[in-house]
Amino acid sequence: NTLPHLNIHRIPLRAILNMPAEALCAAMGALRRAARARLLLSYFFLSVLQLRTAGNNVILSRYTDASCSKLDTGEGIQQSWAPRAASNCYDVNVGLGCDFRCNLKMTCDYNTGSGVVLEKYDSANCIGTETSKQNLAKHLTWLEATDFFNGKCTPSGDGKFLQFNNPVPEFPNCSAQGSVGDGGIGTEAAYETSYYMSFFTDRDCQDEYQVTPFSAFPFNKFRFWVHRGAQHCLDYTDETVRDNSNVTANVLDMSVMNFKLLCGNNDALGNGVMVRRHSGAVCSGLSADAQYWRDVFYPMNSVALNSLLTGGCVTWGAQFVKMDRAWSTLHYPDCSAYACKSGYCSGGRVQQEYTGASPYDGSIRTVVTKAHTSSWSRRQEVSSCVLLAAFLVSVACFAR
């Protein structure tokens, strides 16, 4: 408002209607000049944003249409993202994930939709402990988030649309944590990776077990599938290579689908890892009671299970099993604190840890001989003392 003495927003409507023509024209001119000033101010801030986007800086704009051609109005319609020295850390102004000016770092987490989380820091390079964090986009899958970072017009989740003017220079790979959407469930895209577990006939896991029409155990290979979007969520499917003449109709389906590994050990005998099945996709929805590893797969103590998951060859019934490679520690929980650690445990006795004492390597007879000799010497000393005392007594009696 260029006329401080004429604030038209505070003038009653009746007074405006009764204003002389000259005063009304002056008021309209003041409004036009104020609108022009606001427009120039908007251009100024836009120019500042464009200057800040020099180099790797990008601008995130908010639109009202799906083609991102009609710019929205209001606060935070354009947000500058200026990269900091730290990885995936940006200096941003008001808009997505920020109320005024913030240091935001993008990280990954499960059950967050896109897999991307915005963490807010006080320090300029996102160092220290975050002050708050929020999901980038719960309604997006990981692939949709990738398109968004690469400049595609993307729904914001509240009826608006967002678009970067250029691809974001750096963002984390959250493909393991991000969801795949309904269209990807059941396809290989729904899984981060998989591990094969094969059966062998020897304890070195060199001779692979072959299934024939006469095999009492009709399995020689299973596959653990690691779901995207939910931590420690797996499928376990039968991948056995069978002889064509084998009657597969009589083979039981041993697949275990949509289960989650978690820690627990109610009877203190288990290896610490429990299996919980879910009714919803990607370990969501209702869940059954957690079962012991031994009840779902095969009894193993904590030592054997750790050996299996790290690529070792371990016993499984009359056969031996081995993974095609060691599992990533991100794909199973660390349940060592819950495991049966000594004595009798489900899957075999666990020996006490070595205490550092060195075993005796001398002759056993030597120990017994020394003990016998020492005892005999003590008896001889006692006998000598008794004889001496008797001699002294007799001498005293004779002297009387």
C-alpha positions as CSV (number, residue, x, y, z in Angstrom):
1,N,0.0,0.0,0.0
2,T,1.7,3.2,-1.2
3,L,-0.8,5.5,0.7
4,P,-0.5,4.8,4.4
5,H,-3.3,7.2,5.2
6,L,-5.6,5.4,2.8
7,N,-6.1,1.8,3.8
8,I,-9.0,0.8,1.6
9,H,-9.4,-2.6,3.3
10,R,-10.6,-0.8,6.4
11,I,-13.1,1.6,4.8
12,P,-16.7,0.6,5.1
13,L,-18.5,-0.2,1.9
14,R,-21.1,2.6,2.5
15,A,-18.2,5.1,2.8
16,I,-16.7,3.9,-0.5
17,L,-20.0,4.4,-2.3
18,N,-20.3,7.9,-0.9
19,M,-16.7,8.9,-1.8
20,P,-16.3,11.8,-4.2
21,A,-15.1,10.8,-7.7
22,E,-11.7,12.3,-7.2
23,A,-11.0,10.5,-4.0
24,L,-12.3,7.2,-5.5
25,C,-9.9,7.6,-8.5
26,A,-7.0,8.3,-6.1
27,A,-7.8,5.1,-4.1
28,M,-8.0,3.0,-7.3
29,G,-4.7,4.4,-8.4
30,A,-3.1,3.5,-5.1
31,L,-4.5,-0.1,-5.4
32,R,-3.0,-0.4,-8.9
33,R,0.4,0.8,-7.7
34,A,0.3,-1.7,-4.8
35,A,-0.6,-4.6,-7.1
36,R,2.2,-3.6,-9.4
37,A,4.6,-3.5,-6.4
38,R,3.4,-7.0,-5.4
39,L,4.0,-8.3,-8.9
40,L,7.5,-6.8,-9.0
41,L,8.2,-8.3,-5.7
42,S,7.1,-11.7,-6.9
43,Y,9.4,-11.4,-10.0
44,F,12.2,-10.4,-7.6
45,F,11.8,-13.5,-5.5
46,L,11.5,-15.7,-8.6
47,S,14.8,-14.2,-9.9
48,V,16.4,-14.9,-6.5
49,L,15.3,-18.6,-6.8
50,Q,16.6,-18.8,-10.4
51,L,20.0,-17.4,-9.2
52,R,20.1,-20.0,-6.5
53,T,19.5,-22.8,-9.0
54,A,22.8,-22.0,-10.7
55,G,24.9,-25.2,-10.8
56,N,23.2,-28.1,-9.2
57,N,20.5,-26.2,-7.4
58,V,16.9,-27.1,-8.4
59,I,13.4,-25.6,-7.9
60,L,10.4,-27.6,-6.8
61,S,7.1,-26.0,-7.9
62,R,3.5,-26.7,-7.0
63,Y,0.8,-26.8,-9.6
64,T,-3.0,-27.3,-9.8
65,D,-3.1,-29.6,-12.9
66,A,-1.7,-33.0,-13.8
67,S,0.4,-31.6,-16.6
68,C,2.1,-29.1,-14.3
69,S,1.3,-26.1,-16.4
70,K,-0.8,-24.0,-14.0
71,L,1.2,-22.7,-11.1
72,D,-0.6,-22.8,-7.8
73,T,-1.0,-19.8,-5.5
74,G,-0.1,-19.2,-1.9
75,E,2.9,-19.9,0.3
76,G,5.5,-22.4,-0.7
77,I,4.5,-22.7,-4.4
78,Q,8.2,-22.6,-5.4
79,Q,10.9,-24.2,-3.2
80,S,14.7,-24.0,-3.8
81,W,16.8,-27.1,-3.1
82,A,20.5,-26.2,-2.8
83,P,22.9,-29.1,-2.3
84,R,25.1,-29.1,0.8
85,A,28.6,-30.6,1.1
86,A,27.2,-33.7,2.9
87,S,25.6,-36.5,0.9
88,N,21.9,-36.1,0.2
89,C,21.7,-33.0,2.3
90,Y,19.9,-29.8,1.0
91,D,19.3,-26.3,2.0
92,V,15.6,-25.6,1.3
93,N,13.1,-22.9,1.9
94,V,9.4,-23.1,2.8
95,G,7.5,-25.9,1.0
96,L,7.8,-29.6,1.0
97,G,9.0,-30.8,4.4
98,C,10.0,-27.3,5.6
99,D,8.1,-24.4,7.3
100,F,10.6,-21.6,6.7
101,R,14.3,-22.5,5.9
102,C,15.7,-26.0,6.7
103,N,18.6,-28.4,6.3
104,L,17.0,-31.5,5.0
105,K,18.6,-34.9,4.4
106,M,17.0,-37.7,2.5
107,T,17.4,-41.2,4.0
108,C,15.7,-44.5,3.6
109,D,13.2,-46.4,5.8
110,Y,10.7,-49.2,5.6
111,N,6.9,-48.8,5.6
112,T,7.1,-45.3,4.2
113,G,5.6,-45.7,0.8
114,S,8.4,-44.3,-1.4
115,G,11.0,-45.5,1.0
116,V,12.4,-41.9,1.3
117,V,12.4,-40.0,4.6
118,L,13.2,-36.3,5.0
119,E,15.2,-35.6,8.1
120,K,15.6,-32.1,9.5
121,Y,18.9,-30.9,11.1
122,D,20.1,-27.8,12.8
123,S,23.6,-28.0,11.3
124,A,24.2,-26.8,7.8
125,N,25.6,-30.1,6.5
126,C,23.0,-32.3,8.3
127,I,25.5,-33.5,11.0
128,G,24.4,-34.7,14.4
129,T,21.0,-35.9,15.4
130,E,17.9,-35.0,13.4
131,T,15.4,-32.7,15.1
132,S,12.4,-34.2,13.2
133,K,11.6,-36.4,10.2
134,Q,8.7,-37.2,8.0
135,N,7.9,-39.4,5.0
136,L,8.6,-37.9,1.6
137,A,5.5,-39.4,0.0
138,K,3.5,-42.2,1.6
139,H,1.3,-42.5,-1.5
140,L,4.2,-43.1,-3.9
141,T,6.1,-46.2,-4.8
142,W,9.9,-46.2,-5.1
143,L,9.7,-46.1,-8.9
144,E,7.3,-43.2,-8.8
145,A,9.6,-41.4,-6.4
146,T,12.5,-42.0,-8.8
147,D,10.4,-40.4,-11.6
148,F,9.6,-37.5,-9.3
149,F,13.3,-36.8,-8.6
150,N,14.0,-37.0,-12.3
151,G,11.6,-34.1,-13.0
152,K,8.3,-35.8,-13.7
153,C,5.0,-34.1,-12.8
154,T,3.8,-36.1,-9.7
155,P,0.7,-36.0,-7.5
156,S,1.5,-34.4,-4.1
157,G,-1.1,-36.5,-2.3
158,D,-3.4,-33.5,-1.4
159,G,-4.9,-32.8,-4.8
160,K,-1.9,-30.7,-6.1
161,F,1.0,-31.7,-8.2
162,L,4.8,-31.2,-7.8
163,Q,7.6,-31.0,-10.3
164,F,11.3,-30.2,-10.2
165,N,12.6,-27.9,-12.9
166,N,15.7,-30.2,-13.3
167,P,16.6,-33.7,-12.0
168,V,17.6,-33.7,-8.4
169,P,21.4,-34.0,-8.4
170,E,21.6,-36.6,-5.6
171,F,19.2,-38.9,-3.7
172,P,19.5,-42.2,-1.9
173,N,18.8,-45.6,-3.3
174,C,15.7,-46.7,-1.4
175,S,14.7,-49.5,-3.7
176,A,14.8,-52.0,-0.9
177,Q,12.7,-49.9,1.5
178,G,10.2,-48.4,-1.1
179,S,7.0,-50.2,-2.0
180,V,6.3,-51.6,-5.4
181,G,2.5,-50.9,-5.6
182,D,-0.3,-53.3,-6.3
183,G,0.8,-53.9,-9.9
184,G,4.2,-55.2,-8.8
185,I,3.1,-57.6,-6.2
186,G,3.8,-61.2,-7.2
187,T,6.4,-60.3,-9.8
188,E,10.1,-60.3,-9.4
189,A,10.1,-56.5,-9.2
190,A,8.4,-57.0,-5.8
191,Y,11.6,-58.5,-4.4
192,E,14.9,-56.9,-3.6
193,T,16.8,-60.2,-4.0
194,S,16.7,-63.9,-3.3
195,Y,18.8,-66.7,-1.9
196,Y,18.9,-70.3,-3.0
197,M,19.3,-73.1,-0.4
198,S,20.4,-76.4,-1.9
199,F,20.6,-79.9,-0.3
200,F,23.7,-82.1,-0.5
201,T,24.7,-85.6,0.5
202,D,28.1,-84.8,2.1
203,R,29.1,-82.6,5.1
204,D,31.3,-80.4,2.8
205,C,28.2,-79.6,0.6
206,Q,30.0,-80.7,-2.6
207,D,27.7,-83.5,-3.9
208,E,24.2,-82.1,-4.6
209,Y,21.3,-84.3,-3.6
210,Q,19.4,-85.7,-6.6
211,V,15.6,-86.3,-6.5
212,T,14.5,-89.4,-8.3
213,P,11.1,-91.2,-8.5
214,F,12.2,-93.4,-5.6
215,S,13.5,-90.6,-3.3
216,A,12.1,-90.6,0.2
217,F,12.9,-86.9,0.5
218,P,11.5,-85.2,-2.7
219,F,13.3,-81.8,-2.3
220,N,16.7,-80.5,-3.2
221,K,16.4,-76.7,-3.5
222,F,14.4,-73.9,-1.9
223,R,14.5,-70.2,-2.5
224,F,14.2,-67.3,0.1
225,W,12.7,-64.2,-1.5
226,V,13.3,-60.8,0.2
227,H,10.4,-58.5,-0.2
228,R,10.7,-54.8,-0.9
229,G,9.0,-52.3,1.3
230,A,9.0,-54.3,4.6
231,Q,12.0,-55.3,6.6
232,H,12.7,-59.0,7.1
233,C,9.6,-59.9,5.1
234,L,10.2,-63.1,3.1
235,D,8.8,-65.8,0.9
236,Y,10.1,-69.4,0.9
237,T,9.4,-71.4,-2.3
238,D,10.1,-74.9,-3.5
239,E,12.6,-74.7,-6.4
240,T,13.4,-78.5,-6.6
241,V,14.8,-79.9,-9.8
242,R,12.9,-83.2,-10.1
243,D,13.1,-86.1,-12.5
244,N,10.4,-85.9,-15.2
245,S,9.1,-89.3,-14.2
246,N,8.6,-88.3,-10.6
247,V,5.0,-88.2,-9.4
248,T,4.8,-84.6,-8.3
249,A,1.1,-84.8,-7.4
250,N,2.1,-86.6,-4.1
251,V,4.7,-84.0,-3.2
252,L,3.6,-81.7,-0.3
253,D,3.8,-78.0,-0.9
254,M,6.4,-76.9,1.6
255,S,6.4,-73.2,0.5
256,V,6.0,-70.6,3.2
257,M,4.6,-67.3,2.0
258,N,4.5,-63.8,3.3
259,F,6.2,-64.3,6.6
260,K,8.4,-62.0,8.8
261,L,11.5,-62.9,10.8
262,L,11.5,-61.5,14.3
263,C,13.2,-62.1,17.6
264,G,11.8,-64.2,20.5
265,N,12.4,-67.3,22.5
266,N,9.5,-68.2,24.9
267,D,10.8,-71.6,26.0
268,A,14.5,-70.5,26.2
269,L,15.5,-73.4,24.0
270,G,15.2,-71.8,20.5
271,N,17.8,-70.0,18.4
272,G,16.1,-66.7,19.0
273,V,14.5,-66.3,15.5
274,M,10.8,-66.6,15.2
275,V,8.5,-66.8,12.1
276,R,5.3,-64.8,11.9
277,R,2.9,-65.2,8.9
278,H,0.7,-62.4,7.6
279,S,-2.5,-62.3,5.8
280,G,-1.9,-59.0,3.9
281,A,0.5,-58.3,1.1
282,V,4.2,-57.6,2.1
283,C,3.8,-58.7,5.7
284,S,0.8,-56.5,6.4
285,G,-2.7,-57.0,7.8
286,L,-3.5,-59.6,10.4
287,S,-0.8,-62.0,11.6
288,A,-0.8,-65.4,13.1
289,D,1.1,-66.3,16.3
290,A,4.8,-66.3,15.9
291,Q,6.3,-69.8,15.5
292,Y,9.7,-71.2,16.4
293,W,12.2,-71.6,13.5
294,R,12.3,-75.3,14.3
295,D,8.6,-75.7,13.8
296,V,8.5,-74.0,10.4
297,F,11.9,-75.1,8.9
298,Y,14.2,-77.4,10.8
299,P,15.6,-77.5,14.4
300,M,18.9,-75.5,14.5
301,N,20.7,-74.0,17.4
302,S,22.0,-70.4,17.1
303,V,25.5,-71.6,16.0
304,A,24.1,-73.7,13.1
305,L,21.6,-71.0,12.0
306,N,24.3,-68.3,11.9
307,S,26.5,-70.7,9.9
308,L,23.7,-71.3,7.4
309,L,23.0,-67.6,6.9
310,T,26.7,-66.7,6.5
311,G,27.2,-69.4,3.8
312,G,28.2,-72.4,5.8
313,C,27.3,-76.1,5.3
314,V,25.0,-77.4,8.0
315,T,22.9,-80.5,8.8
316,W,19.3,-80.7,7.7
317,G,17.8,-84.1,8.6
318,A,19.7,-86.8,6.7
319,Q,21.1,-84.2,4.2
320,F,23.2,-81.1,4.4
321,V,22.2,-77.6,3.2
322,K,24.1,-74.5,2.1
323,M,23.0,-71.1,0.7
324,D,24.3,-69.9,-2.7
325,R,25.9,-67.0,-0.8
326,A,26.0,-65.3,2.6
327,W,22.9,-63.2,3.4
328,S,23.1,-59.5,3.8
329,T,22.8,-58.6,7.5
330,L,20.0,-56.2,6.4
331,H,17.8,-59.2,5.5
332,Y,17.5,-60.9,8.9
333,P,17.3,-59.7,12.5
334,D,20.2,-60.0,15.0
335,C,18.5,-62.2,17.6
336,S,21.7,-63.3,19.4
337,A,20.4,-61.7,22.6
338,Y,17.4,-64.1,22.6
339,A,19.2,-67.3,21.6
340,C,19.8,-70.3,23.8
341,K,23.6,-70.0,24.4
342,S,24.7,-73.0,26.4
343,G,23.7,-76.5,27.4
344,Y,20.8,-78.3,25.7
345,C,19.2,-76.2,23.0
346,S,16.7,-77.0,20.3
347,G,18.8,-78.2,17.4
348,G,21.7,-79.5,19.5
349,R,23.8,-78.7,22.6
350,V,25.7,-75.5,22.5
351,Q,29.2,-75.8,24.2
352,Q,30.3,-73.3,26.7
353,E,32.6,-70.6,25.3
354,Y,36.4,-71.2,25.7
355,T,37.5,-69.6,29.0
356,G,41.3,-69.4,28.2
357,A,42.4,-72.3,30.5
358,S,45.0,-74.5,28.9
359,P,44.5,-78.3,29.1
360,Y,46.9,-80.6,31.1
361,D,49.2,-82.4,28.7
362,G,51.3,-84.4,31.1
363,S,51.2,-88.0,32.1
364,I,48.2,-89.0,34.2
365,R,50.4,-91.5,36.1
366,T,52.7,-88.7,37.1
367,V,49.9,-86.9,38.9
368,V,48.8,-90.1,40.7
369,T,52.4,-91.1,41.6
370,K,53.2,-87.6,43.1
371,A,50.0,-87.7,45.2
372,H,50.8,-91.3,46.4
373,T,54.4,-90.4,47.2
374,S,53.4,-87.3,49.1
375,S,50.8,-89.2,51.1
376,W,53.3,-92.0,51.9
377,S,55.9,-89.4,53.0
378,R,53.4,-87.8,55.4
379,R,52.6,-91.2,57.0
380,Q,56.4,-91.8,57.4
381,E,56.8,-88.5,59.2
382,V,53.9,-89.3,61.6
383,S,55.3,-92.7,62.4
384,S,58.8,-91.3,63.1
385,C,57.2,-88.7,65.5
386,V,55.3,-91.5,67.3
387,L,58.4,-93.6,67.7
388,L,60.5,-90.7,69.0
389,A,57.8,-89.8,71.6
390,A,57.7,-93.4,72.8
391,F,61.5,-93.5,73.1
392,L,61.5,-90.3,75.1
393,V,58.8,-91.6,77.5
394,S,60.7,-94.8,78.1
395,V,63.9,-93.0,78.8
396,A,62.1,-90.8,81.4
397,C,60.6,-93.9,83.1
398,F,64.0,-95.6,83.3
399,A,65.6,-92.6,84.8
400,R,63.1,-92.7,87.7
